Amino acid sequence: MKAKIDEDLCTGCEECVEAVPDVFEMNDDGELAQVKVDTIPSGLEDAVRDAAEECPAEAIVIED
């Protein structure tokens, strides 16, 4: 499973970073979230799916 952030939609609210810090981080400017792993680690898939569902901007795209 992979995830990516649609930078055109991301508002930088940091909810995903707070929910799954092993997968998401803020970019160098601190304005937008980014995915910091190529493949979602085992055991974090559900948390990433939840983060995608909870994203107020619907900016997280999940690829199975």
C-alpha positions, 0 to 999 in steps of 0.5 A: 500500500502506498499513499501520496498527498495532493499538494493542490488540496493540502491545507497544511492542517497537520492532522495526518502528521499528528495521526501517523507521524511514522508516515506523514511529515510537514515539508521543509517549508512547514506548509504542506504535508508529505509522505515520508515512506515509499510503502506504508509499513505493516501495521499502519495501513488502517491508521493511514486509511483513517487519516485519509478519511479524516483529512478535511481537505481530502488530500490523501490518496491511497494506492493499494 
